Amino acid sequence: MTSSKPFHLITILPPYLVGDDKLAGLTTSDKMLISDISGQAHKDFNNTLLSSYADAVLIIVDGAFGLEKKSLWAKSLTCLAAIPDVIIAIDNMAMIDYSTKHFDVLCEEFSESTKEFNCRNLHIVPTDIASGENLHKSSANMSWYDGLPLIPLIEKQQQKQRAEPTREDSIRTSDQFAMHLCWLAPTPMIPGRQYVFDKDGQKFEAGISTLKHRLNPETMEHQAAKCLFAGNIGYGNISLETAIPFAPFEKDRKAGSFTLKDKESGETVAMGLIKHSLRRATNIRWQQVFVDKLARAKQKRQTPFVLWFTGLSGSGKSTIASLVEKQLHAMGHHTYLLDGDNVRHGLCRDLGFTEADRVENIRRIGEISKLMVDSGLIVITSFISPFRAERRMARELMDEGEFIEVFVDTPLVVCEERDIKGLYKKARAGQIANFTGIDSPYENPQNAEIHLDGTNTTAQELAEEMMERLKASKLLPVHAGHEI
């Protein structure tokens, strides 16, 4: 079936041809849309190529100068984007004496680059645009070339253009995928952080579970990476809250593409291409058990919940949390305290203090807290947990009313004055990297359930204030065996 939409051709030109009127009449067809992206910034360049659904890309290369890294990168992305035709024009052939040997070397370099990306159709044409040779008609100076000249070749691809139908046999469902991701946002992508997965207007909660590598635009090689920055393209796994219909991007560009949005702002932060589903996602089912959270809580005669203490290092949160647990324990409640330092001796001993490691640290604590609440316990956590996104992620793991965020609001200057562990002094001296409040940010809670001012109040007084607030909230009911 012939498509009614215009044939979309993207052009990528060397600097000497940008704005040149020799290409103004590239085609006489009124059914061709031409987009030149030569001058776009790296981030926009990547996004345009990967999200355009273009029918063909024309990359013109200065044959006298040789292959530029941008040209190889553009060819790689074009193949990754499953654009049907990649047309490479090796230009300025007159300056290299119409050398077939030089042309063959450049052809081999293009063909060998990034073999991992399977280009559907790669066409390489010698041209000399300055003299008009091999544009509309074959050139006697390049009689060794037996293919179509550049313009007839483009028009031939337009004539054979077909609509891209959805292949019903390729549509499946899954909730985990391997994918390529083009990152657009100024804030970095971090595995474990939650985003909104948007596919054709349908939105789902999703997290990037693993980042395997990112592509180096200079060498086309894979680089080990823990995060992506604006303009980076990476490969990894993504996990959704529910299974969705999909197709691999190379088989169906519409069914295999998606965007990621920030959960707070709603702004688009990335666009992605699904490579394939992860089969293990379909092999797991939730096992029903006979003893549930309600039964466990009833046995302990308490309402399970999480007290999530957050604040800067030295704010007093760990001391207050310990005092609160001591009072709850004396009242007969079943509790468990998860402390930031303690968990790094075991559960999180493999993590450092980079932004990516901090996100993973809080993800693990959130999941552990959820299990402990499910067991009927009152869980008390004391972590800097500097990022709102991860505190929100922990909150969303719990049922309504089970997550009580406690912001111990002690100014940085006061925390530095205390500096019980001497960490601020070391951070100021450059001996500790990624220290919250110094060279790593802390995002204050905006709607914490409990706000404690740690400036001029003792930890004991704040713990007593906490207990009064808990009693007033009816989370600690009065019943036999619990002295209040």
Secondary structure by P-SEA (a helix, b strand, c coil): ccccccbbbbbbbccccccccccccccccccbbbbbcccccaaaaaaaaacccccbbbbbccccccccaaaaaaaaaaaaacccbbbbbbcccccccccaaaaaaaaaaaaaccccccccbbbbbbbccccccccccccccccccccccaaaaaaaaaaaccccccccccccccccccbbbbbcccccccccbbbbbbcccbbbbbbbcccccccccccccccccccccccbbbbbcccccbbbbbcccccccccccbbbbbcccccccbbbbbcccccccccbbbbbbcccaaaaaaaacbbbbbbbbbbccccaaaaaaaaaaaaaaaacccbbbbbaaaaaacccccccccaaaaaaaaaaaaaaaaaaaaaccbbbbbcccccaaaaaaaaaacccccbbbbbccccaaaaaaacccaaaaaaaaccccccccccbbbbcccccccccccccccaaaaaaaaaaaaaaaccccccccccc
